[in-house]
Amino acid sequence: MLTEPINANDHVQWNAEAPITLVEYGDFECPHCAKAHIILKRIHKRLGDQVRLVFRNFPLKQIHSMAEPAAETAEFAATHGKYWEMHDAIFENQKLLSPEFLFELAKQVGISPDELGQALQTEAFAPRVKHDFLTGVRSGVNGTPTFFINGQRLDGGWEYDDLVAAIEQAIR
């Protein structure tokens, strides 16, 4: 069960008024999350306005050294109205993740690499990332990606057919 309801601080994509809310707890360096990113794009094409997507940070710092800086970079981009552009750019270039590459992505999405550097150095967005992580822990997240459909944890598979079937079941 999702313990933290969707709120104004969440990053919401697709139809904000959709009857189905899909929440992903993800790690920007996790290869499974990069695969899920592609699957979610296909789901959006298929189900369109019936679903809204929420992404919450769950960086597994012990095994992914770039997960936290990437999450903080996405949160910084959000303050410039560029969250989803940065989210997509990170996942689509995941194999290139490095501190230098985050600055390159900042340029690509139209935000200041210097301001990003300052935000990363001061860990200005670390509390936001930690908040997401802790809400995940309280909701039973212990790996990535973890999905919730209308507040209920998806304990089955998260491949395309699995997610579509679970979402269509929730629609019915």
N, C-alpha and C positions, 0 to 999 in steps of 0.2 A: 504494500500500500504506500502510495506517495504521501509523505508526511508534510511536505511543504507545498501548499496549494500554488497554482500558477498565479503570478502577481505582476505588478507593473515593472519589476526589476528583471523579469525574464525576457529572453530573446525569443520572439515569436515570429514564425515565418509562415507564409501561405495565407489561408483564410482565417483571420483572427476570430471570426464568429462561427467557425466550423463546429459541427456536433461532436467530432472526435478530436481529442488532443493526444498527440503522440509526444512523449517526453523522452529524450535521449540523454543519458549521462554518458559523456564521452571524454576521451583523451586524444588530443590532437596528434600525438605521436604513435598511437596504437594502430597497427595495420588493420585490425578488425574494424576499427571505427572508420578508417579510410574506405574499406569495402562497404560498410554500412552507408556511408555518404553517397556512394553511387547507387545503392539500392533505394535509398530515400528519394533520390531524384526520379527514379522510375516509378516509385509509389505515387509521387506527386502528379506525374503525368497520367497515371491510371485513375487516381481517386480525386484529383483536383480539389475543388472547394469543400469536400467532405472532411478534410483533415487539416489541422494546424500542427506545426512542428515547433517544439521548444527544445533548445539545446542548453544543457547545464554542464559545467566543467567538472570533470572527475580525473584530474591528472594523477597518473600512477608514477610519482616522482622517483620511486625506488628503482624502477626499471626503464623509465623514459626521461632522460635528463632534459629534453627540450619541451616536455609536456607543459610544465608550469610557465616558462617564458612564452610559449605559444598561446596559452590560455590568457595570460596577462596582455599579450599583444592584441588578441581579439577583443578583450574588454576595453582596451585603450581605443581601438578602432570604433567601438560602439559609441564612445563619447563624441565621435565625429560623424555619426550616422552611417558607419561603414562596417558594422558588425558582420553581416552575412557575406559581404564581399571578402572580408578577411578570413572568416570561417571557411568559405569555399576555397580561397587561394591556399590556405595552409593545407587543407586536406588534399587538394589536387596537386600539391608540390611536396607532399610529406617526406619523400625520400631525400629532399634537399635541405631539410630543416637544420638550421644552424643559427647562431645569433646574427651573423652577417646577413643571412637570407631573410630573416624577419624584417630587417631594415629595408631590404630590397622589396619585399612585399608591401611594406608601408608606402614606399614610393609608388608602386604599381597601383595601389588602391587610392592614392591621393591624400595621404596623411604624412605629416612631418616625421622623418626618421629621427631627427634630433629630439623632438618632443617624445617620441616613443622611447628613445634611449634614456631620457630623463625619467620617464615613468617606470621603465624596467629597473633602472638603477635604484630608485627610491622604493620600489615594490609597491607603487601606488595602487595597483589593482589586485595585489595578493589577497587582501581581505575579502574581496568579492569572489575570487576563485576559491578561497578556503570555505566561504559560506556555502557555495554550491556543493563543494566536496562533502561538507558535514551534513547537508540536507540529504545527500545521496547515502551516506553511511546510515543515517537515521531511517532511511527508507529501505535499507537492506541491500544497497548496491555494494558489490564486492569485486566487480570486474567491469570491463568495458568491451563493447557497448552494452548498456542495460537500458531497456525500454519499459515505459509505462504507457498503457492505453487507458485513457480516462481515469487515471489514478491507480489502476491495477497493474502490478508488475507482470510483464510478459516473461513467463518462466520457460516457454518453449524456445524453439529456434528463432533466429532473426534473419534468416535468408529471405529473399524476396517473397516466395510463396508463403512462407510462415507468417511474415508480417502482414501481407495482404489478407490472408485468411483470418488472422486475429482482428484486423481492423474491420473487415467486412462483417465478422461476427458481432463486433461492438456496434456497428451501424444498425444491424438487425435488432 
